[in-house]
Amino acid sequence: MIISVMNFKGGVGKSTISFNIAKHFGLKMVTNDKYSALSNIKQTTGGGSINIKDNRLYDFGGFEDKRAAEVLASSDVIVVPTLYSRADIQNTVLSVRYILKASANANIVVVINRVRSGDDKVLNEVKEQLNKHIKHNVQYVTLRDSKAMLRSINEQKTIFDIHKSSGLSRHVYAPLVNDFFMIVSAIEHFGEEVEE
């Protein structure tokens, strides 16, 4: 399986989401972001093409990289993390349009990240805005705001592993784990469609 994670907007949680997806699915991670918080992954820089291989997650930093188009075209699933400010929505629309130029039939999962309780009305408005400007079947998933995502990178463990580490963690992180399970389910759904 090849998964790409991208959004032109920086600071939307690409690295933490990429890390957890890659670890969960046992994928090697490749990034073009030399400032990535993940120091143990292969970084690819320069003007040449990216060597596309199976069983990889490609994490594209918060900037446009012309080499991304060929990777996106080869990806089974593309995850687009976003926040829900006006700038985030605009950049997400631009990112999805860029993805669709590279791969008209792309399987796209938009992860609305760092959601706080009580934001249901705002989330519905965000989805309406995205749907208004994105004429493509996109899966939307929300991921609540939690320090556990950063903790997962610091400890080099998935949030699933952190969740299982103690009784308190099982209780505290259960809602976040449920959110992340929805991301995993959306990816697996698209992965099954590709295999058929």
N, C-alpha and C positions, 0 to 999 in steps of 0.2 A: 504494500500500500504506500502511496505517496500522498502526503498531506502538506499543504502550504498554509502558513498563517501570515496574513498581511493586512495592513491598512497604512495609507500614506501618513496618517496622523500618528505622531509619537505619543507616548504616555498613556496608551489605552489598555495596557496589560498584555501585550503580545508575548513578551518573554516568559511571564509566569504561566500563561495559558499554554504556550508552546512546550515549555518544560514538562508540565503535567500531562499533556497529551502524548508527547514523545515517550515519557517514562511509562505511562499506562500501556501503550501499544507496543513497547519495546522497539521503538524506532530510533535510529541515529539522527541526531539533530545537526543541521547545517544553518548558519546564519550569515548574512552579509553585513551585520551591524557590529562594527569594531568596538562599540561602546556597550555591547550587550552585558547584562548582569550575569550571564552564564559563561563562566570561564572555561568550562570543560567540553565545549563543543567546537566543531570545526568551523572556522570562519573562512569565508571565501570573498576575496577582494579583487579588484582589478577590472579591466575592461573586457576580458575574454568571456567565453560562455561558461555556464555552471555545468559541471558534470552531473547529469541527472541519473540517480540510481533508485531502485526500488527499496522499500523499507526505510524511508527517510522522511523526516519532517523538515521542511524548509521554512525558516523564520526570516521574513523580510522586514528590516528595520523601518523606522518611520520616515522614509524618504523614497523617492522614485528611483528604481534601479532597472535599467532597460533589459538586463538579463533575466528579470523576473518573468517576463512574458512566456518564455519557452518552458520554464518550470511550471508556471500556472497551467499552461496547456497540457502538461503531462500529469497534473495532479488529479487524484481520485476525488479528493475533497479539499475545499479551500475554506478556512476559518477566518472570519473577519471580526476581530474584537473591536468594540466601540464603547464610548461613553455616551452620555445623552445631552450634551450641550449642542447648541446650534452648529458650532465649528466641527464638532465630532460627527454630527449627522451629515453635514456637507461633505466632509472628507470620506465618510463611509460610502456615500452615494458615488463619489468620484472613484473610489477604490473598486467598488463592485462593477462600475462601468468599465474600468480598466481590465478587470478580470474577465468580463464578458467579451471584450475585444480579443483577448488572448484565447479564450475558450467559450464559445457561444453556449455550450451546454454544460457549463461548470456546475458542480454540486457545491452550493455555498451555504455555510452555516454562519449567521451573524450572531455573535455573542455580545449581548448588551451587558457590559461589565460594571462592577462596583455599584450594584443596585442596593438601595437602602429600603427598609420597610416603610410602607406608606406611599411608595412611588408608583403605584398601579396606574393612576390616571396619566402621569407623565410617560410611563412606558407605553401605554396604548397610543398616546399622541406620537411618540417616537416611531413606533411600528407603522402608524398611518402615514407619517411623513416619508419613511423609507419606502413603503409600498407605493406611494404616489410617484416617486422618482425612479424606482427600480422596477422595471417591467420584466421580472424573472421570478421563477419559483425559488424563494429563499426560505430556509428554515431559521426561525428566530428562537434563541435560547437566552435566558437571563442567568447571570452569575452574581450572587450577592457580594457586597463589600465585606472583605474579611482579611485580617492580617495573616491568616493561614496560608494564603497564596504566596506571600513573600517568605514565610517560614519554610514552605516546601522547597524553595530554591536554596535557602540558607542551610537547610538540613539535607538537601539532595534526596528528598523523599516526596512521593506524590501526596496529595491531600488525602487519598484513600489510605496510605500507610500511616499518616499522622492521625487520622481518624481512628485507626485500630490500635494506636499506641497505649491508650489508657481508657478507663471507664469515663473519666471526665472529658477526654477528647472525643469519645464516641458521642457523648451528649452534646457538647458545645459545637462540634463541627458537623453534626448530622444534616442540618439544612444546606450547608455549603456542599457537602458530599452529594446530596440529592440533586443540587443544581448541576454539579460537574458530571454526574451520571447522565443527565439529559444531554449534555454536550457529547459525551461518549456515545450515547444511543443514536444521536443524529448522525455522527460520523459513521457508526456501524451500519446504519440504515443505508446511507449512500454507498458505503463499501460493498454491501450485499447487492445493490443494484448494478454496480460496476462488474461484479463477478458473474452476474446473470448475462 
